[in-house]
Structures are given as structure tokens and as C-alpha cells.
Amino acid sequence: MKTSRLASQQFLRGLTIVTLLMGIATAAMAEEKPGANLPDPTKPFGVTAAHSGGRVAAASAPVYLLQAIIRRGEQRKALINGAWVTENQTVAGARVGKIGEKTVTLILSGHVRQLSLQPAIIRRAAESSEQ
């Protein structure tokens, strides 16, 4: 009788330990935010932001994203940060210089900055024109 009582006490002790470990593991998983490591599907291609404690930190330099370049005859337009611009117009404080086939030159406070289309955008445009 003592043996079966001792065995049942050991079984209950082992069951208690397993239950506690499962509870700890479940609590640890609950603290993780579901999808915390997934990319934001609404974020524009190529835009990055520095995060600080859940809040977006202000960037030290403006971000310029060249999204497209179109040409009608001799006139070219560039889509930068969601705005269509031509040469000598301004976007986000920078003056648009030359608009090339795959690049745009920006001038900001006397500094020249060149934006390039991403390879995926160039490839997609070439595939569309072949159809």
C-alpha cells in the first residue's frame, strides 16, 4: 500500500511540474505580439523607419523614394514619394534636377543626390512593354 501511495505522490508531483512548465511557456508566448516580425504590407516599397519604443523616430534626413519614371515625347515625369514631378519642380524640399531613363537627380541645400529605380521596378516595366 505504501508503494502505491508513494508512486501516486510522485506521479502527482511530476504532473504538477509539467503543468507549471506548460503555464510558463504559454505565458511567454502570450507576451509576444502575433505578427510582430511580419513586414507591413501597406508600407511603400523601399521606405524604412527607425523605431524607438513603439514610436517612429524622426529621421535625420528626408527619405526620397523614386517609384516610377514616364516619358511622353521629350517630356519626362518622375514619381517621387507618391508625387508626380517634372524637372525644376520641388518635392519634399528638394529641387528636381535631371530626369533620366532610370535615375533622377535631386538638389537639396546645395547637395546633389541621385535616386535610381529599383531593379524590380525596371524589370516589371520592361515585361509590361513586351506584352
C-alpha positions in Angstrom: 0.0 0.0 0.0 2.9 2.3 0.8 4.4 1.7 -2.6 1.3 2.6 -4.5 0.8 5.7 -2.3 4.4 6.8 -3.0 4.0 6.1 -6.7 0.8 8.2 -6.9 2.6 11.1 -4.9 5.5 11.0 -7.4 3.0 11.0 -10.3 1.2 14.0 -8.9 4.4 15.8 -8.3 5.6 15.1 -11.9 2.2 16.2 -13.2 2.4 19.5 -11.2 5.8 20.2 -12.6 4.7 19.6 -16.2 1.6 21.8 -15.7 3.7 24.6 -14.3 6.2 24.4 -17.2 3.4 24.5 -19.7 1.9 27.5 -17.9 5.2 29.4 -18.1 5.7 28.5 -21.7 2.1 29.7 -22.6 2.6 33.0 -20.7 5.9 33.6 -22.5 4.2 33.0 -25.9 1.3 35.3 -24.9 3.7 38.2 -24.3 5.0 38.0 -27.9 2.9 40.1 -30.2 1.4 37.9 -33.0 2.9 39.0 -36.4 5.5 41.3 -34.7 8.2 40.2 -37.2 6.0 40.3 -40.3 6.6 43.2 -42.8 3.9 45.9 -43.1 2.1 45.2 -46.4 0.9 48.8 -46.6 4.4 50.3 -46.4 5.7 51.7 -49.7 8.5 49.8 -51.4 11.9 50.8 -50.2 10.8 53.0 -47.3 12.4 52.3 -43.9 11.7 53.9 -40.5 13.7 53.7 -37.3 11.6 52.5 -34.3 12.1 53.6 -30.7 10.0 52.0 -28.1 7.0 51.5 -30.4 7.1 55.1 -31.7 8.5 56.0 -35.1 11.6 58.2 -34.5 12.1 61.2 -36.7 14.6 60.6 -39.5 17.6 62.9 -39.6 17.5 63.3 -43.4 14.4 63.3 -45.6 13.6 60.0 -47.4 13.2 60.2 -51.1 11.7 57.2 -53.0 11.8 57.1 -56.8 8.8 54.9 -57.7 8.5 55.5 -61.5 9.7 57.4 -64.5 7.5 58.0 -67.5 8.2 59.7 -70.8 5.9 61.4 -73.3 7.8 62.6 -76.3 10.7 64.7 -74.8 9.0 65.4 -71.5 9.8 63.1 -68.6 8.0 62.8 -65.2 9.1 61.1 -62.1 7.0 59.7 -59.3 8.8 60.6 -56.1 7.3 59.9 -52.7 3.9 59.5 -54.4 4.0 62.9 -56.2 4.5 63.3 -60.0 7.1 65.9 -60.7 9.0 67.3 -63.7 12.4 68.9 -63.9 12.9 72.1 -61.7 9.9 71.3 -59.5 10.3 70.6 -55.8 9.4 67.6 -53.8 9.8 67.3 -50.0 12.1 70.4 -50.0 14.4 69.2 -52.8 14.5 70.6 -56.4 14.3 68.0 -59.2 17.3 68.3 -61.5 17.7 66.0 -64.5 15.2 63.1 -65.0 17.0 60.3 -66.9 15.8 56.9 -68.1 16.4 55.1 -64.8 17.6 57.9 -62.4 16.6 61.3 -61.1 18.9 64.0 -59.7 17.7 66.0 -56.7 19.3 69.1 -55.3 18.8 69.8 -51.6 20.6 72.7 -49.8 23.3 72.7 -52.5 23.9 68.9 -52.2 23.2 66.7 -55.2 21.5 63.4 -54.6 20.8 60.7 -57.3 17.8 58.4 -57.0 17.6 55.2 -59.0 14.7 52.9 -59.9 14.9 49.6 -58.1 15.7 46.6 -60.3 12.3 45.0 -59.7 10.6 48.2 -61.0 12.7 48.3 -64.1 12.2 44.6 -64.8 8.4 44.9 -64.3 8.3 47.9 -66.7 10.3 46.0 -69.4 8.0 43.0 -69.0 4.9 45.2 -69.4 6.2 46.8 -72.6 7.0 43.3 -74.2 3.3 42.2 -73.9 
